[in-house]
């Protein structure tokens, strides 16, 4: 038998690793029980409707779906909260009292291949149903802190936001729903320069743009809540901040202030959460190890009406964080640079704000990692497509790479600065006769190094069906030798196109060099990274 290994995205756990995992789960479970939570088990298989769009937090494309003999579609659960909401609406809510439930089990999602993400993960969490008070919010975060501490973590952050603050601001500014949702994406990804360009292109008043740009500063300690209050006058936003202050006071009284930070630009699952949201971050993992919030509208989709708040711990990520908790390099800020001209220009820009690394100036060196011990900085060079991967997984806190690579790789990173150099365009190019094929939306063959960008452009923007052909070398050869009709590629001067009888037929988007930041690093090293961004922005202006 040849298939002795596991499929991609799942793994065997045994020996000491499994013992440590079981011990962590048992300790967390004991904490939950000590607070009066009752165990609940829901089925691994659920009807698709329990997790359909607008109910669950997992996109439909990431669900494992099956068709039953009766034609009904079922899924492997991607998370537990909708299942527990369904169960609570059916069995418990007639008792007219708050519920405190805890669960443990495996969840499944079809993450992309070769991304280092597990498709089967162990989750533990709690749900408080029927209690809309800030005390319930505090209880949930208290249990998150206690759970992380009991497993041995000491250096972590619980970053809190309140969705209602941003919603209130958008209402106050009179922004349409479409603008609000698009703007939410920019703000969530810390892409404030992109948000400004978007609003400027819509002709939005400069005073409104200025208010939105101040979200960039609403990341940090308790003091940012007063800053947030000064930006708004509407009741919804002010009430959201007041509730966060009350929440902080409760957590501070428990001695948890050192674990707490705020980030009002954290707006994930915007239509799912209804108030307080939070994520727990620790070194050694590229993403949060726990997350949760208030979802007061969820139970109504199952025929009940009750407020609810809860959180989930990703046990596999928690174990990875624990394994890396005492790494000696956590005090260093690591920057991944794209090899070649972009690295040279980036180093020149960094030197202009006093950041140097003399080791990197030696062109004959064979070193891979370069260190400035005085500034507690590390640098390394990587190929462009690898930079977002290093940053997403947290081995680099910051990366510098082209916008084309960021879009093509589609990694979960914050895009925080347009560095202004490396400017070019992503275009559809080909012989002049291909204009008619584009004009009439005919089926064409497209050669490209950027299949994801090409697919998005033709399918979602032009509504044109195409056949994509992935090439790694000179894509201009494609239409010349008859492999394809057009190409999608980067155009800087256009000289190569002209010399081969090709031309720009359509422009997809402008490109330039960008700075990206790991999600965990943005919270764990917030002050250093914000200071670096501010200095670079001032230099670029």
N, C-alpha and C positions, 0 to 999 in steps of 0.2 A: 504493500500500500504506500503510495507516494505522498498523500496529503496528510502528513503528520504535523504540519505546522498549522497555525490558526489563520483564518482569513484576515485581510487587512483591517486594521482598526479595532481588533479585539485581541485579548492576550490571556494567557494562563498566569495565575498568581499563586505562589507556593512558598514553602519554607519560611524564612525569617520575614520576607516581605509580607506574606499573608498574615503571619502572626502579628506584625506591627499594625497592619490594617484592621484586623479584628479587634485588637486592643483599643485602637483609636475609636472605632465604631462603638464599642461597649462603653467607653468613658463618656462619649458624647450622649449616648442613649441614657446613661444614668443621670446626666445633667438634666436632660429633658424631662425625665420621669420625676426628678426631685422638684420640678416646678409645677407638677400636677398635670402633665400632658399624658394622654391616653394613646396607646398604639393603634394604628389602623393599617390594614393591608388592602390595596386595591389591585385589580387584575393587570397582568402584563399586556393583555390584549384589550383594546377599547374600540368602540365605534368611532369612525373617522370624525363624526360630528362633534365629539367631545373636544377635539383639538383643532377644529377647522379655523380658518382665518378669522381673527377678531376674538377668539376665545383663548387659544394657546399662544405661547411665545415662540414656538418653533415654526419656521416657514414650511409650507406644504411640501415643497420640493425635498425637504430634509427628512420627511416622515417615511418610515417603512410601512408600506401599504399592502394589504392582501384582500382578495375578494372571497367572501364566504360562499358556501354552496347555495345560499338563498339570494345571492347577488349583493348583499350588504358589504360595504367596505369597512374593514377594520385596520387598526394600526398598532404597532408596538409603541407603548407609551414613550414619548420623548421627555416628559417630565410628569410630576405627580399632582401639581396643584389643581388643574382642571378635573382630574379624576376624583380628588377629595372634595372639590366643590360639588360635583355631581352627586357623590355619595352623601354629603351633608344635606343637600337639598332634598334628597329622597328619604333619609332616615331620621335626621336629628332635629331639624329646625323647628318642628312643632313643639319641642320642649321649651322654646322661648327663653333660652339662656345661652350664654356664650360657650363655645366649644374650644377645647385645646387639644389638638391632635398632632401626633408625631408619626413619621414614616421612615422606612429604609427600604431600598431596593435598587434594581438596575434599570436604567433608562437608555433609550436607543435613538440615535439620529444618524442620518446618512451624510456625515461630513465628507468634504472633498478628499479624494485619495492623495497620498504623498504630502499631507499637510501636518503630519505628526499629531493628529487629533484622534482620540478614541471614539469609536462608534457605539461602544457599550460602556457606560460609566455607572459607578455606584453613587447614589444620592441619599442624603439624609436631611430631614428638615422638619419644620413645624408650621402649623397654621393656627391662627386665632380667628375664629369665626363668630360674629355677633357682637363685636366690641369695636366701636369707632373712636375710642379715646386715645389721646397721646400717650397715656400710660401703657396701652397695648403696643404701640410703636416702640416705646422704650423697652418693654419686656422682650420683644423680639430681638432688638439689637443687643440687649444684655445677654441673651442666650447665645447670640452669635459670638460675642466676645468671650464668654465663658467656655464655649465649645472649642474655640481656637486655642485658648490658653490651656485647657485641660489636655490637649494633645501635644503640648510642648512648644507651641509657637509663642514668641514674646515680641517679635518685631513685625507688627502688622498695622494696617490702617483700615478703619471702617469709614468709608467716604459716603456722605449722605447728601441727598438733594430733595427737592419737592417739586414735582411736575407742575403743580398748580401755579407756581411763581411765573414760569415761562408762559403758560396759557393765559394768565391774567395780563401779562405785559403785551402779548399779541392782541388781546381784546382791546386794551387801552390804546394801542397804536393803530387800531382799525385795520389790521392785516387780514387779508382773505384767508380762507382755510388752506387753499393750495400754497400760498406763500408761506403760511405758518408751518406746514409740514415740510416743505423744501428747506426752509430756514432751520427747522429743527435738526435736519440731517447735518447741515453745515456746523451748527453749534455743537452737536453731540460729538462730532469728529474733530472738534477744536480747530476747524478750518475757517477762521474768522476773516482771513483775507479773501477766501472764496465767498463767504457770506456778504462781504462788502461789495464785491464785484457783482454778485447776483442782485442785490438791492439797488445798486447804482444803475444797472442795466434796465431795471424795472422803473426807474425814475422816482424811487422812493425818496421822500424828503430827507435831507442830510441830518436833521436833528434826530430822526428815527434811526437812521443808520448808526449814528453816534451812540445811541442808547444800546443797540444790539451789540456793538463792538465792545462795550464795557463788560459783557459776559466773560471776556477773556480774563478779567481781573477777579472774577467771583469763584476762585479756587483757593482754598487755604483754611485757616483756623476760624474760630468763632467771630472774629472781627469782620469777616467778609459779609456777614448777615446784616450788619449796619450799613455797609456799602450798598448792599442790594436794596435795602429800604429806601435809600436816597434816590434810586433810579426810577421809582414808580410812585403812583398815587392811587392806583386802583385797589379796591378792597380785597379781591381774590389773592393778589400777589402779597399784599401786606399780611393777610391772615396766614398765608403759607410760611412766611418768614417768622411770624410770631409763634407758630406751632413748632418750627425748627428750634427756636430759642428755648421754648418750654421743654422740648425733647432733650436738648443739650443740658439744661439744668438738672434734669432727672439723672442723665448719664454721668454728669459731673459729680453729683452727690454720691454715686456708687464708686467713684474713683476711676472712672473710665475715660476721662477727658483726654489723656495722652494717646488713646487709640482713635480718637474721633477727628475727622476733618470734613470739610464741606466742598461741594463742587456743583454749583447751580446749573452748569452746562451739561450735566449728566442727565440725559433725557431719553434713555433707552426704553423701548417698548412703550412708546408715548400713548398709544390708544389702549393699552392694557392696564397700566398703573394709573392710580387716581390721586395720589398724594405723595407721601414720603417714599423714597426709593433709596437703596443703599447697596454698596458692593464692598467686599472685604478683599484687601490686597496684601500679598506677602512676596518677598523675594523668592526667586527660584522658579517662578511660574509666569508665563507670559500673559496670563489673564487672571481674573478674579478667582478666588477659591470659594467664595460664598456670595450670594446675592439675594435680594428680596425687596419687599415693599408692600404698599397698600393697594388692594385691587377691589374696591368696594362695588364694582359693577359686575363682577364675574358671576356671582351666584344667580343673578337675575336671568342669565342666559339658560339656566336650568330650572326656571320657574319659581325661584325663591328670591327674596330681597333681604340681604344681610351684608353688612360691612365685613371685610376680612383683611388680614395682614399676615405675612409669613416670610420665611426664607428657606433657602436650600444650600447645603454644603456639598461641593463637588469633592467627594472623598479621595478620588485618585489624584486630583490636583493638590489637595491638602497634604497628602503623603509626599508628593514631590516637593512641596514648599518646605515641609519639615526636614526632608533630606538635605535641602540646600540652605537651611536657615542660618547656619554658622559659617557660610563662605566668607573668606577673608576679603574678597574683592567687592563686597556690597557697598563699601564706602566710596568706591570709584565710580565715576560716570563714564560709560563706554560709548564711543562714537564710531559707527561703521560708515566708511566713505567709499563711494564708487570709484573704482580704479580709473586712472587716466586724467583727462582734462578737468573733469568735475572735482576730483580730489585736489588737484593743484589749486583750482579757483577757491574751493572751500577752505583750504589751509590759509590762503591769502586773506580771505574774509575773516577767519578766526584770529589771525595775527593782528588784524586791524582793531580788535577788541581786547588784545593782550593775551590771547591763548596761543601758545606755541608748543611745538613738539620737535625738537632738534633731531631726534633719532630718525624722523621720517625724511629728512633732507638728504640722507645718504642714499644715493641712487643704486649703490652696489650692495646694500644690505640684503640679507636673506631672512631677516626677522619678519614675523607675521604680526606681532602685536607690539605697539609702541606706547611708552608710558611717560607721562609727566607727573612725577610723584609729588611735586610741590603743589600742583593744582588738583591732584587726585583725579586725573583724567587718563583714560586709555583710548587708543585708536587702533583700528585695523582696516585694511583695504579688502574689498570684495567686488566680485562682478555685480553689475547692476541688479539683475533679477534676484540675487541672493540677499541684498540689503534689506528689503522688506521682511524677508523670512527671519533673518537674525533679529530684527527689531520686534516683530510680532511675538517671537518666542522668548524675548526678554534677555537674550545674551548680549544684545546691544540696547542701550537705553535710547539712543538717538541714531538716526540714519540720515544720510544725504544722498538723494537719488532723483532721477528724472520722473516727471509726472507720468510719462508713458509707462514706465515700469510699475509705478504705484497702482495705476488703473488696471494694467494687465494682470498683475499678480493678485490684486484684490485681497490684501492681507488686512487684518484688524489692527490698524495703527492710527494714531492721530497725525493728521497732516497740518502742521502748525505754521509753516512759513514758506513763502515763495522767495527764493534767494535771488531771483532776477537774472541769473546767467544760464547759459545752455539753452537759450531760446530757439525754438523751432516750431514746426507744425506737424500734426498727424493728418495725412491727406489720403484721398483716393486718387490714384494716378493711373495713367494708361495712355494708349494712343488716342488721338483726337476722335476717331470714329466710335470710341467707346462711350462718348457723351450720350448718344442716342439710347444705348443699353441702360444707362442710368436714368435717363429722362423718362423712359417708358416702363421702368421697373421690371425689366426682363430678367429671367433666370441667368445669372452669370457666375463665372468662376473667379474667386478672389484669392490671390496669393499674398501671404503676409507672415511676418514674424509675430504679429499681435492678434491672434484669433479671437480673444475675448473682446478686445476693443472693436474689431471689425464686426463681430457678431452683434454686439450691442448697437452699433451705428446702423447697420443694414436692417436688423430685425425690429429694433425698438424706435428708431428715429425715422427711417425711410420706409419701414414696412415692406421691405423687399427681400424675397427669398434668394439666398446665394449658396453656392458651394464653396466652402473654405478649404484652402490648401496651405498647410503649415510648412514654411520654409525657414531655414536658419542662415542661409547665405545671402547673396545679392538677389533680393526679390525682384529687381528690375528685369531679371532674365525671364520671369514667368510669362508675361505677355509677349516678349520678343520671340521666344521659342514655341509659343502656342500652348503653354501649360495652363494659363489663365487669361481672362479678359482684362482684368485690372489688378492693381496692387493696393494694399493699405500699408503705408510706411511713413517714416519720419522724413520730412523735407526741411532742409536748412537753407541752402542756396538754390537748389533746383538744377545745378549744373550737370549732375549725373543723369537726370531725367532728360534734359535737352540733348545731351550727347548721344542718347540712345533712342531718340524719336518719341519720347514720352512727355507728358505734361500733367500738371495738377488739374484734376477734373472737379473735385469737391474738397473743401476743407472740413475736417472733422472737429478738431479742437486745437487751440494753442498749447504749447508745452514749454516747460522750463524746469530748472532744478528746484527741488523742494526739500524741506526738512521734516522728518517724521519722528514720532516719539512713541515709545512703548506705553501701553495703557497703565501698567503697574508702576512704571518709573515716574509717570506724570503725577501719581499720587504719593509714592514713597519718597521721591526726591523733588517734590513740587517746588520748593523755594529755589533750588539751584537751577532747575530747568526753566522756570519762569524768568529768572534773572538773566540767563543766557539768551532766551528768546527776546527779552526786552532790549538787551544790548545790541543784538543783531538787527532787530527791527529799527532801532535808532540809527545804526550805521547805514542800513539800506535806504532809509528815508533821506 
